[in-house]
Amino acid sequence: MVKGTQRKVIVLKDTKSGMFDEAYFIVKKSADPNLSCRDMTNEAKRISQDFSVNQKKKSDKYIRPLWFFIGVAFSSLLCGALFTFFQYR
């Protein structure tokens, strides 16, 4: 056990995330001592919101190629149908 150590911690109770209930941020020792608690809390909220937005973007990584291949398949079917239509006309 370490004795005599003190760290500043910011706790976000309601993160409004589908994944996390609480978030804990440990403030660096080299952080500007003139920053208010409100500034640090706002920064912690911004970081947690950026994380949730980035998680949504990662799921798009697999959906976009799927739509591309669906478009290619549809275009191929359409070209085949038009070719057949004009060939027997």
ABEGO torsion letter per residue (X at the ends): XBBGBBBBBBBBABAGBAABABBBBBBBAABBAABBAAAAAAAAAAAAAAAAAAAAAAAAAAAAAAAAAAAAAAAAAAAAAAAAAAAAX
